[in-house]
Amino acid sequence: MARPLLRLLPVMIVSSSLLPLFLLFLLGTVSDAIAHKIPAVIVFGDSSVDPGNNNQIPTVAKSNFSPYGRDFPGGKPTGRFCNGRVATDFISEALGIKPAVPAYLDPTYGIADFATGVSFASAATGFDNATANVLNVIPAWKQLDYFRDFVQKLRSYQGEAASAKTLNDSLYVISMGTNDFVENYFATRTRRSEYTVAEYEEFVAGIAADVVKRIYELGGRKMSVTGLPPMGCFPLERTMNFFSGSGSCRDDYNQVAVDFNRKMEAMVEKLGGELQGSTLVFTDVYGILMDAIAKPSSYGFENVEVACCATGMFEMGYLCNKFNPFTCQDANKYMFWDSFHPTEKTHHLMADYFMNTLATRLL
C-alpha cells in the first residue's frame, strides 16, 4: 500500500557519500585492535538501549510483543524498542564480547551473564526524576542502585581483585536525555514553569554529571556519554508539524538538542580532567543522523521521514502491533522503526560511528 510521505529537511555535517563504507572499513580495523581489551559493556539509559528491563515493571512503556523484535535472532520481541538489536548490542559484538547485552531485571540471566555486559536502562526514563515519573519507569538514581547491587554480586562471583579489574576496564555507555525534553519539558507544564529551556538544559546536564561521578566512584573508568539525536526529526514530531501545515523537522527541538549537546560535551571534558584515571568520551550521534537524513541514499535508506511500523506517523508502543496492515516489509529501507525509535540498521550505523570515535581512547 502507498505510505504517507512528509517533506525531507536537508541539513548539516561535512561528509562524503562514501562515509558509510569508510566507517564500516574502519570499524573492522578498530574492532580487531581492541577486541578482548574490554571485558564488558555496562549500560545506563532509556529506550535507545533498554533490552527489556521495562518488561519486569508496571508501566505501559513496553515493547515485548510483535512486530517489535521481528528481526532479532529468533524473531523474539525482547522489549527492545526496535525491529532487532540496538546500538549497545552491536558495540558489544564489535568488541568481541557477545552479540547482545542482557537486561539486568531479566530473570533468565544471572551474574555469569552480566559479568560480560549488562544494561540497567529503562524506556521512557531520563536524567530528571520527573521524567521517569511520567510513565512510572526506572529513574537514573535507581539504575545506579541496580549497578551497586551488580558490583556486590560481581565481587562475590569474581573476587575482589578480578572484579575491580573488570569494573575498571569495562566500557560504560550512558544514553538518555531525549525524554527529559520531548516527554517532560515540552509535554508538561511543571518544568517549564520552573526553568527556561536553557536553564533546564543546565539542570539536566548537572544530573548527568552526578551520574558519571557515581559510576566512577563504583569503579567505572571508561565512559561514553551519548548526546541527543535530532529529536525534531522523529516521525512523531514531523507529524505534529504536518498537522500545523509543515511536515518538516521541528527546528526548535533540533536546536535544543544542539545546545544541550554542547553543554554535555563541556561537562564530559571537564569531568575527564577531574576524575583521575578516567577516559570520558562524548559521543555525538546528532551529526551522523542528520547526515543520513540529508542524504539517505548514501546510507542505504529509502525513507527517513516516516517509520516502518504501522502508518509510520505516530505509532509506537502498543499502537505498533502485529495487527496493523501498513507495517513495511523491509525495515532496512527505513531510518525509523516506530515514530520515536530507530531501526536496527540505524542502530548499527550509530554503533559503527561510536566505535570509530571512541577507539583511539580505548587503546
N, C-alpha and C positions, 0 to 999 in steps of 0.2 A: 504493500500500500504506500501511497505517497505520504511523506512525512513533512511536517511544517518546517520551514526554514526561516531563520532570523538573520538579520544582516551581520556581516563579519566586521569587526573593528580592527583594522591593521594597526600595529604598534611597534614598540621599540625593541632593541637589542641588536648589537652588531653581530652578524653571523653569516656564514655562507650556507648554501644549500647542501653542502657536504658535511655539515656539522653532525647530524645524527650518525652517519657512518664513521666519522672520525672519533666520536665518543665511544662507539662500540669497539673500535680498534684499541683505543686507549684502555677501555675497561678490562679487556683481556690481558693486556700488558700489566696493568696495575694490580689486578686480582692475583696474577701469578706471583707478583713481587711480595704481596702482603699476606698471602694465604698462610694460615696456621699461626700467624703472629697475633691474631685477635681471637681469644678463646670463646667469646660470647658477644651477642648483640642484645643489649638491655634497653627496653623501650618505654618511654612515658609519652602520653599524648591523647589524641582524640580519635575520631573515626578514620582519620587518614592512616592510622597504624593500629587500630583495635582489631585483634584477630578473633575476638569473641568473648571478651570479658563481660560485655553487657548481656550476654545470654544468661548469666548467673544472677542478675539483679532485677528488681521490679521496676522496669522502665519500658516505655513504648519505643525507645531508640534501639531497635533491634533489626537484624538483617539475616537471621538464621533460617531462611526459607528461600525457596526458588522464586525467581531465577538468579538471586544472588548466589555466587559460588559455582555457577554452571560451567565455568572454565577452570575452576580449581581442580587439582588432581582428584579424580573420582567423582567430579561434579558435586562436591559437597558444599552446602551453604554453611560455612563455618561461623558466620557472624561478622565477617569482613564486609564492609560496605563497598563491594566490588564484584565484578564477574569472576575474578580469580584471586591471584596473590597481590599483596601490597608492597610498597617500596622496601620496607624493612625485611621482608622475606627475600627479595632479590639481593639486598645488601648482604644478608647472612649467607646466601648461596654464593655470591661473588667472593666472599671472604673464605670460602672453603669450609664453612661450618655445617649448615644444614639448610634445606630449601624452604623452610617455613618456621617462623618464630611463634611459639605457642602462647596462649593466653594464661596468665597466672591463675585465674579463677577456674580454669577448665579442670574438672576433677579427674579427667583421664590422663593427666600428666602429673609428674612428681619432680622432686629436686634433681634427679638424674637427668631429666629432660631440660629443666630450667638452667642447669649449670652451664649449658652451651647456648643459652638465649631464652629470653622471656619478655613478654610485653605486659605492662600494667595499664595500658591505655584503655580509655573508655569513650565510646562515641558520644558526641554532643557535649563533651566537657570543655573546660578552658582553664586558664590560669586563675581567673577570678572565680571564687566560690559561688557567687551569684549565678554564674553561667551554668554550673553543674546542677544547681537547684531547679533550673527551668524544666528539665526532663528527668530529674531525680537520678543522676548518673554519678560516676565516681570522680570527685574533685581531685585537683592536683595534690593536695595535702594527704589525701587517703592513698593515692598512688605511692607517695613516699612512705607511708606506713606499711604498705604491702612490700615495698622494697626493703625496709628494715627487717621485716619478717623473713624475707628471702635471704638476706645477709646472714641471719642467725642460722637458718637451715643449711646454707652453703657452708658455713663454718663447721657445723656438725658433720656434714657429708664429706668435705674435702680436708678438714683440719685447718688450723689457724693459718699456717704459713701458705699453704696451697690456695686457700680461699682468698687470702689477701692479694696474692698474685693475680688470681682470676679477676678480682674486682678492679685492681689497678690497670690490668691490660685490656679489659673488655671495652667495647665501643658502646657508648650511651647515646641514644637518639632521643631528642626531646622535640616533639612535633605537635604543637597545639597553639591556639590563639585565634584562629578564624572564628570559632563560635563566640568568643568574647565580644566580637563586633557584630557579626551577622545575626546571631541568635539572642544576644543580650543587649548590647549598647544600642543598636539600631532598631531592635524589635520591641524593647520595653522602655518605659519612661524613667525607671529608677536611676540607673547610672547616668542617663542624660541630664537628670535634674541635679546631679552631684558634680559632674565633670564636663568640661568641654571635651571634644574629641581628642584634642592634643593632650589634655590632662589625663584622659583615660588611657591613652597610649603609654604615657609615663607610668601610670599606676600599674598597668598590666606588665610592662617591662620590668618594673620593680619586683613583682611577684615572680616573674621568670628568673630573675637574678637570684632570688631566695631559693628557688627550686635547684638551680645549678649548685649553689653553695651547700645545700643539704645532701645532694648526691656526692659532692666532693668529700664532705665530712664522713660519709659512709664508705669511702674508698674509690669512688669514680674519678678517673683522671683524664680519659679521652672522651670528649663530648662533642656532639653536633647539635646545635640549636637551629631548627629549621624555621625559615621565615614564612610569612603569609604568602599564599598564591594570589593570582589576580582574581580576587573573590567577586569583583564586579562583573566578571565574565562567566560566572556559573550560569548554566542554563536557567535556573530559577530566577536569577537577577535579570537576565535578558528578557525573560517572560514578563516580569514586572515592568520593565521598560517598554515592552511591546504593547502592554495594555495602556501605557501612558503615551503611546504614539511613536516610540522609537524602535525598540527591539535590539539595540546595540548594547555593548558592555556599559555598566554603570561606572562612569569615570570617577565619581566621588568615592565609591567604595575602593576602586583601584588606587586612588591617591592615598587613602588611609593606609592601605597595605604597604605602599611605598614608604610613607612616612614612618609607620610603625617598624618596618624592616630596618630603616636607618637607625632607629633607637635601639633595636635589638642587636644590631651589628656592633654598635658602640658599646653596649653592655657586655657583649661577649669579649670584645677586645680588652675592655677594662678588667674584667674578671680574669682573663687569661694572663694578665700581668700581675695580678694579686694572689692567685691561688697557686702556690709553689708546686712545681712538678706537673701542672695540668697542661693539657692540649685542648683548647677550646676552638671550635670552628663554627662560624655562622654559614649555614647552607641556604643560599638564596635561590629558591626554585621559581621565584616570580619571573625572572628574565627568560629562562628556558621555556616556561609555559607560554609566556607572551609571544615568544618567537614562533612556537608551534601554532599559536592562534593566528598569527600574521601570515605564516607560510605553512599551512597544514600539509600540503602535498610533499614538502621536503621531509616530513616526519612520517609519511605514510598514512596520514589521516584524510578522510573524505568529508568529515563533519566535525566541526569544533564548536558549533553553536547550540545544537540540541543534543540530548543524551540518547543512549541506546534504549534504555528501558522505558516501556510504555510510549507515551507521546513524546517523551524527552524534554518536556517543557517545565513540568512542576513536580513530577512524581519522585518520591524517594521513600525508603522505609516500607511500610505496609501498603502504600499506594503503588509500589513497584513490585508486582506479584506475577505469578505464572499464568494468571487468567487474562492478562491484558494482551490483546491480539496485535498491538502495534510495536512490541519489542523487536528490535533489529535482530537479524540472523548472525551478523559478524561484528562483534564488539570491537575488533581491532581497527575498524574503519572510523571509530568514534573516539574522541578525546575524553568524553564523559560517559560514565556508566548510567548514573541516575542524575537528577537535576542538580546535585550537590557534590558528587564524588567522581573521581577519575576512573577510567577503565584500567584493567590490568596493564595494557600496553603503555598507558600514560605513567602508571606507577613504575614500570620498567625504565621508561625514559628518565624519570626523576632519580631512580636508583643509579643509573649509569652516570648521570651528571654528578650526583653526590659522591660516588666513588672517585671520580676524577678530580673533584675539587678538594677532597679530603686526603687523598692518597699520600701526597708528599709529607703530610703532617703525621701520618701513621707509621712511616718507615723508621 
